[in-house]
């Protein structure tokens, strides 16, 4: 069965610093992987997804993620954090029955 | 633009009441989903539907039921609300391919007193 682990329920960075949010997955089939963002009092919004092909995936708002099969990882990065990036981020893997398996989420805090 | 709407942003109900949460999508998606979101637990799937009148239990279906009479509408029903069902409820929809992302509504924050 698929599962997703997000290391760190809270990550705090300074404005302008690198953002790194970690995601590891387990899957018995080639995975489809997603990162979603949730701003306060809103639903989830897709940041980026990996299906096939290029392992470095670019998303909205300057985020990108790299699929590393050997490490079963799909970490999310952004070179320079902005105050508006403060939100909760969820990693997810698609299972064979169209459902998404979500990690427990990482709340990103951006310090001025 | 895909739009998923939920009938209420905030709802307060009493223990034992029957509660209906409505979700409507405008993209002709076959799949629709109901999740609950609790701090530290991420999103947990309650039910999903892959066609009109078709449904499947998710990870935490106990105490809930669903209805999908029309393709665009998916309802979540709490037969007899309890305080442990106080939570954020999120609806989502998608096309039926594994690589398709789900589109989410804004959520309903339900408080059961």
HADDOCK unambig.tbl for C-alpha pairs under 7 A between the chains (distance, minus, plus):
assign (segid A and resid 32 and name CA) (segid B and resid 99 and name CA) 5.92 0.50 0.50
assign (segid A and resid 42 and name CA) (segid B and resid 106 and name CA) 4.85 0.50 0.50
assign (segid A and resid 42 and name CA) (segid B and resid 107 and name CA) 6.68 0.50 0.50
assign (segid A and resid 43 and name CA) (segid B and resid 104 and name CA) 5.66 0.50 0.50
assign (segid A and resid 43 and name CA) (segid B and resid 105 and name CA) 5.43 0.50 0.50
assign (segid A and resid 43 and name CA) (segid B and resid 106 and name CA) 4.05 0.50 0.50
assign (segid A and resid 43 and name CA) (segid B and resid 107 and name CA) 5.68 0.50 0.50
assign (segid A and resid 44 and name CA) (segid B and resid 104 and name CA) 5.67 0.50 0.50
assign (segid A and resid 45 and name CA) (segid B and resid 104 and name CA) 6.98 0.50 0.50
assign (segid A and resid 51 and name CA) (segid B and resid 99 and name CA) 5.97 0.50 0.50
assign (segid A and resid 94 and name CA) (segid B and resid 98 and name CA) 6.32 0.50 0.50
assign (segid A and resid 96 and name CA) (segid B and resid 98 and name CA) 6.98 0.50 0.50
assign (segid A and resid 98 and name CA) (segid B and resid 96 and name CA) 6.63 0.50 0.50
assign (segid A and resid 98 and name CA) (segid B and resid 97 and name CA) 6.82 0.50 0.50
assign (segid A and resid 98 and name CA) (segid B and resid 98 and name CA) 5.26 0.50 0.50
assign (segid A and resid 102 and name CA) (segid B and resid 42 and name CA) 6.51 0.50 0.50
assign (segid A and resid 102 and name CA) (segid B and resid 43 and name CA) 6.12 0.50 0.50
assign (segid A and resid 103 and name CA) (segid B and resid 42 and name CA) 5.99 0.50 0.50
assign (segid A and resid 104 and name CA) (segid B and resid 40 and name CA) 5.70 0.50 0.50
assign (segid A and resid 104 and name CA) (segid B and resid 41 and name CA) 4.99 0.50 0.50
assign (segid A and resid 104 and name CA) (segid B and resid 42 and name CA) 3.86 0.50 0.50
assign (segid A and resid 105 and name CA) (segid B and resid 42 and name CA) 5.64 0.50 0.50
